[in-house]
Amino acid sequence: MMSGISSPTAPRRSRARTFLPLAVVAWAVLEIWLLTLVARAAGGFTVFALLAGGVVLGAVVIKRAGRRAFANLREGVRAAEAGPGGAPAAPGRSGGSGNGMTMLGGLLLMVPGLLSDAAGLLCLVPGVRERIAKLLGRAFQRRLATAAPGGFGSAYQQARIHYPDGKVVQGEVVREDAPAGPGGAGPFQPPRPPLTP
């Protein structure tokens, strides 16, 4: 017997969710195939040296990028404490631009494989790094603009609408003209609910 109630349809899967696992598997198979080709041509020790060198180089790159980010943070705090007429920024500092791409390059170098090492080295080349950062920024903005309601994109947009500068200061309003409390000892203050984030 049919009841006339339609069954709920499952939400449509995005292309990224469908093809990302396939892309990861294809990438892993290609990496293994390239490593076996290099091992046949140059030997297993060469492959081990390449993988170990990638891990060491990636760790050094990430450490340098982290130190640079921490130094930029320290300079920003120092400049904020000095006020508007404070000390000027040190010459030659990039202001932290490219640190995220540099860390991504270091991470890709640490992932075992020749393709990931090549991609990591590309992320370290200054001209390529800026180009990739611009492309990723545009893709992220497009994704936010076309995000479904109720997702991360709409939450981000709502936060930007309600708090355009991103700063929220919690506090209370104290009125001076409030009626006096019992015994005339200051304004009467009824119990207040706790502040919630």
Salt bridges, closest charged atoms under 4 A:
GLU75 OE2 - ARG93 NE 3.10
GLU172 OE1 - ARG192 NH1 3.45
ASP177 OD2 - ARG175 NH2 3.18
